[in-house]
Amino acid sequence: MKYDVVVIGAGLAGFSSALAAVELGKKVIVVAKGLGNLYSSSGYIDFLGYYPTTTSWPVTNPLQALEGLVSENPEHPYAKVGKESIIRSVNAFLKASGEMGLSYAGSLDSNLLMPTAAGALSPTSLYPGANGKDVKKAREMVVVGIKELIDFYPLIVAQNLERQLGKKVEALWVELGLDLGRELNSYDLALTLEQEKNVIGLINKLKSWGVKDKLVLIPAVLGIKDWQQVINRLESQLECQVMEIPTLPPSVMGYRLAQSFMHYLKKKGVEFIIGHPVVHVDCRAGRCREIAIETAAHRLKKIAGEAFCLATGGILGEGLQVFPKGIREVVFNLPVKTAETHSLEDFFSLEEQPLALAGVMTNEFLQPVDVETGEAALTNVFVAGATLAGYDPFLEKSGNGVALATGYRAGQLAAGGGKVNE
Ligand SMILES: Cc1cc2nc3c(=O)[nH]c(=O)nc-3n(C[C@H](O)[C@H](O)[C@H](O)COP(=O)(O)OP(=O)(O)OC[C@H]3O[C@@H](n4cnc5c(N)ncnc54)[C@H](O)[C@@H]3O)c2cc1C
């Protein structure tokens, strides 16, 4: 079977590529070794949190800051795809998120400061609509910890928020009385809170604490599927506002986005094969003809395509492998741009870390290029997301933003069959 577009990688970049290609009426398959980083992440889509990266003041208007970034740093993935394409990817995602039943809100014109599980305030552009609440404007706030949940300490969160916001933030613990014989992670607890009796238990506990008219900050455990209803019930019965705080992995907010996006793409006709790495590629005369994945029985399954999106992630996604003498791109063995040293001596420096900047170099069409000559190495392969060189997602806070924007552009270009410069 031959596909119009074969997407390699099931992270946000891969999903965004598949979305763009299927919207253009193409026959699309996503193949991936495993689940992407969304399952560990907050589910927020950060476009640009800090720029210049040496400042500790968050960006207030990402679109405006992007203008500076793009002109000062032409090798940055945002410069490669351009402002119009970035805006298009955001609009497509916001529309799709509504259709997948997980409406996101926000825009590229402003960042909202979201509390993290440690009580830091993290700038983000797109977030689930239910979380569109501004902690800076809230008059009274209370952080709720749930005794059965590991790794969430309301007092620490409240103290950190107080320090940054300069106003009082209360903290309280509730115990749901779930006798499961062990502490629960966020995913376990979210499953438990799908049950009516536990939701009622939570509401009753919070009622006795008096949270009326306050902004209640609670770890993101309010259900896997029906969290919106749980939030609505809490807000109406307690007469408060509720905002979930993304937890440490496994992150329920990231899980909701990953699952909703995948089901949505499946409904649109995208096929998925997850759990098998690409182990072989057939490339001739500057084009890829087919790839092969290794099945559970150690057999090769060949998948032919007109064009390919490479969205295998960076070092954390395992699209790039680090060796003492260099870095390897795992699928096509593409040239990787690296620096002589992998890391700065001061690990916590506000300078970009060379290792974070490493990745596959591309031209403006996201085609991989030879680092020396700048020539396209493969004309029907388009690279997206954390595999790309030239940006530090951690310092900039741009990880999911780059994945979304470059993924969408790669998917559109791949849908053209890789004929961009022929
Ligand atoms: C813990 C954590 C929290 C984060 N939080 C945030 C956040 O709050 N906001 C934000 O904006 N960003 C966040 N990020 C960064 C962001 O998640 C990443 O930048 C972004 O997800 C990268 O997406 P990607 O699709 O490029 O790669 P990934 O999500 O890494 O996906 C790579 C995919 O490629 C597959 N793959 C790899 N090798 C092969 C192979 N050989 N064959 C087939 N498939 C392969 C993998 O299995 C996976 O499916 C976070 C990252 C981490 C690690």
The ligand as an SDF file (V2000), in Angstrom:
LIG
                    3D

 53 58  0  0  0  0  0  0  0  0999 V2000
    8.7520   16.3330   30.7320 C   0  0  0  0  0  0  0  0  0  0  0  0
    8.5310   17.3220   29.6250 C   0  0  0  0  0  0  0  0  0  0  0  0
    7.6300   18.3610   29.8070 C   0  0  0  0  0  0  0  0  0  0  0  0
    7.4140   19.2850   28.7780 C   0  0  0  0  0  0  0  0  0  0  0  0
    6.5130   20.2880   28.9730 N   0  0  0  0  0  0  0  0  0  0  0  0
    6.2420   21.1550   27.9730 C   0  0  0  0  0  0  0  0  0  0  0  0
    5.2670   22.1700   28.1390 C   0  0  0  0  0  0  0  0  0  0  0  0
    4.6510   22.2930   29.1730 O   0  0  0  0  0  0  0  0  0  0  0  0
    5.0360   23.0250   27.1170 N   0  0  0  0  0  0  0  0  0  0  0  0
    5.7090   22.9260   25.9190 C   0  0  0  0  0  0  0  0  0  0  0  0
    5.4490   23.7310   25.0190 O   0  0  0  0  0  0  0  0  0  0  0  0
    6.6450   21.9760   25.7310 N   0  0  0  0  0  0  0  0  0  0  0  0
    6.9290   21.0910   26.7280 C   0  0  0  0  0  0  0  0  0  0  0  0
    7.8760   20.1190   26.5530 N   0  0  0  0  0  0  0  0  0  0  0  0
    8.6100   20.0570   25.3000 C   0  0  0  0  0  0  0  0  0  0  0  0
    7.7640   19.4140   24.2530 C   0  0  0  0  0  0  0  0  0  0  0  0
    7.0590   18.3290   24.8230 O   0  0  0  0  0  0  0  0  0  0  0  0
    8.5930   18.9190   23.0800 C   0  0  0  0  0  0  0  0  0  0  0  0
    9.3960   19.9460   22.6070 O   0  0  0  0  0  0  0  0  0  0  0  0
    7.6780   18.4830   21.9630 C   0  0  0  0  0  0  0  0  0  0  0  0
    6.7340   17.5730   22.4780 O   0  0  0  0  0  0  0  0  0  0  0  0
    8.4330   17.7940   20.8660 C   0  0  0  0  0  0  0  0  0  0  0  0
    7.4780   17.1210   20.0660 O   0  0  0  0  0  0  0  0  0  0  0  0
    7.9390   16.1810   18.8920 P   0  0  0  0  0  0  0  0  0  0  0  0
    6.6890   15.6970   18.2490 O   0  0  0  0  0  0  0  0  0  0  0  0
    8.9390   16.8800   18.0660 O   0  0  0  0  0  0  0  0  0  0  0  0
    8.7160   14.9550   19.5840 O   0  0  0  0  0  0  0  0  0  0  0  0
    8.2470   13.8360   20.5960 P   0  0  0  0  0  0  0  0  0  0  0  0
    7.0550   14.2390   21.3490 O   0  0  0  0  0  0  0  0  0  0  0  0
    9.4640   13.4470   21.3360 O   0  0  0  0  0  0  0  0  0  0  0  0
    7.8050   12.6150   19.6440 O   0  0  0  0  0  0  0  0  0  0  0  0
    8.7430   11.8290   18.9460 C   0  0  0  0  0  0  0  0  0  0  0  0
    8.0370   10.6360   18.3300 C   0  0  0  0  0  0  0  0  0  0  0  0
    8.9320    9.9640   17.4340 O   0  0  0  0  0  0  0  0  0  0  0  0
    8.9490    8.5730   17.7320 C   0  0  0  0  0  0  0  0  0  0  0  0
   10.2370    7.9730   17.3050 N   0  0  0  0  0  0  0  0  0  0  0  0
   11.4870    8.2100   17.7810 C   0  0  0  0  0  0  0  0  0  0  0  0
   12.3680    7.4240   17.1230 N   0  0  0  0  0  0  0  0  0  0  0  0
   11.6780    6.6910   16.2200 C   0  0  0  0  0  0  0  0  0  0  0  0
   12.0160    5.6960   15.2560 C   0  0  0  0  0  0  0  0  0  0  0  0
   13.2650    5.2680   15.0680 N   0  0  0  0  0  0  0  0  0  0  0  0
   11.0330    5.1370   14.5030 N   0  0  0  0  0  0  0  0  0  0  0  0
    9.7440    5.5240   14.6620 C   0  0  0  0  0  0  0  0  0  0  0  0
    9.3630    6.4660   15.5600 N   0  0  0  0  0  0  0  0  0  0  0  0
   10.3160    7.0410   16.3320 C   0  0  0  0  0  0  0  0  0  0  0  0
    8.7190    8.5340   19.2300 C   0  0  0  0  0  0  0  0  0  0  0  0
    8.3200    7.2500   19.6500 O   0  0  0  0  0  0  0  0  0  0  0  0
    7.6020    9.5870   19.3510 C   0  0  0  0  0  0  0  0  0  0  0  0
    6.3630    9.0510   18.9680 O   0  0  0  0  0  0  0  0  0  0  0  0
    8.1210   19.1760   27.5650 C   0  0  0  0  0  0  0  0  0  0  0  0
    9.0300   18.1300   27.3820 C   0  0  0  0  0  0  0  0  0  0  0  0
    9.2330   17.2130   28.3980 C   0  0  0  0  0  0  0  0  0  0  0  0
   10.2310   16.1130   28.1740 C   0  0  0  0  0  0  0  0  0  0  0  0
  1  2  1  0
  2  3  1  0
  2 52  2  0
  3  4  2  0
  4  5  1  0
  4 50  1  0
  5  6  2  0
  6  7  1  0
  6 13  1  0
  7  8  2  0
  7  9  1  0
  9 10  1  0
 10 11  2  0
 10 12  1  0
 12 13  2  0
 13 14  1  0
 14 15  1  0
 14 50  1  0
 15 16  1  0
 16 17  1  0
 16 18  1  0
 18 19  1  0
 18 20  1  0
 20 21  1  0
 20 22  1  0
 22 23  1  0
 23 24  1  0
 24 25  2  0
 24 26  1  0
 24 27  1  0
 27 28  1  0
 28 29  2  0
 28 30  1  0
 28 31  1  0
 31 32  1  0
 32 33  1  0
 33 34  1  0
 33 48  1  0
 34 35  1  0
 35 36  1  0
 35 46  1  0
 36 37  1  0
 36 45  1  0
 37 38  2  0
 38 39  1  0
 39 40  1  0
 39 45  2  0
 40 41  1  0
 40 42  2  0
 42 43  1  0
 43 44  2  0
 44 45  1  0
 46 47  1  0
 46 48  1  0
 48 49  1  0
 50 51  2  0
 51 52  1  0
 52 53  1  0
M  END
$$$$
